[in-house]
Amino acid sequence: MDEPIKKKKTLTKKHKRIIIITSIILIVTTIVSLGTWAGFYYQYGSDPIVENAEAKNIILMIGDGMGFNHIEAAKIYKKLPSLNMEALDIHGKVRTRSLSILPTDSAAAATAIATGYKVQNGEIGMHGKQTYENIFEIAKKKGKKVGFVTTKDACDATIAAFSSHVKNRNMYDEIIKQQIESDIDVIVGMGTKLYDPYADQINTTDRKYCKTIKDIKEAITNKKKIFAILEEEMAEHGESSLAEIVDYARRALENDNGFILLVEGAKIDTYSHSNEIVEMIKELSDFDKAVAKLTTYASENRETFMMVTADHETGDLKIPNVEKATIENMETQNWFKSKHHTSADVPFFAIGPGCEEIPRRTPLDNTDIFHICKQLVENYNKNLPLAA
């Protein structure tokens, strides 16, 4: 018996209209979603105008991965009503997004702060083939000294954004070579295994390759530039603590035309990634002691602008109940809800010239920090010709 012939299904006009309408809705929804995403991720800050202030010195302190709740957790653990950074004159929020759809990494966030431009995660001081001038390079042209101190490798992403231009944050060899070729006056960080192979390429005529605090002191005495890749980790107390090292760096940078000093508390991020809250708090506390040291200097030298902020938040740190939070439940419960970066706003604290002109009702964009610092530099040096 022959099998019945199957009738071929045909689309009616009604079905075709439904498919067309559905397709249009999907296309429009996709366009609107992409537009919303682009508006969120690509929107820049307010480009604040700082026209009534100038700064001889700028101190920028970045607590890598430090969010609002990192600060609260430190206060709970240390049983303190406030941290030193919270004593600065003005407080606010900073947006941290990059050109990538995922939360920013340190490379993109630091590039935004250093250059005023958004880039994709992983990019350092450039986007695609376009290279962006950073605040260190601008300051050097204006005759200022520049330098940085970090608690991790001196070629790590945050620092690299102020001292190099590379396509990827993992291009450590190229970052190191650019730092060696640069005119940066003070370099202090870790990473002897990475830097020692290049030691013979460092021009020591006016620079000293330092591995110890003693070496740094000698460089200051001899008025040499400092290229310090320390052999030992920074201590919690004493002359090898971050607070004392930033003071050495500040002394090495002081001059008649001023300086920019960048300080990174890098391991706040490290221990947030691994959800080690007590170790994170120790790092944040050391960073806060360095804030206190430099706040004293900024308060006594009124031509100094100082800002403390973060590049992004790490760990999605949540405090269950601030009023009932204790050291005990901090150690037994995991207040971190992630081991990754988040898109949360981060805090900023500032003191010195220009503060009254910084918007506070709405969050700053991380690119705004560059524009504030650039204007303060240019305002101070209005009549100074560009360096050759």
CORTA-V155057 format. One record per helix or strand. SS is the DSSP state (h for helix, s for strand). FROM is the first residue (numbers start at 1). TO is the last residue. If there is no record, write none. Layout:
SS/FROM/TO
SS/FROM/TO
//
This chain:
h/13/42
s/57/63
h/68/78
h/84/87
s/90/95
h/106/115
s/124/124
s/126/127
s/130/131
h/135/141
s/145/153
h/157/163
s/166/166
h/172/181
s/186/190
h/192/201
s/207/210
h/213/221
s/225/229
s/235/235
s/241/241
h/242/253
s/259/265
h/267/273
h/277/300
s/304/309
s/313/314
s/317/317
h/327/332
s/336/336
s/341/342
s/346/351
h/355/357
s/364/365
h/366/380
//
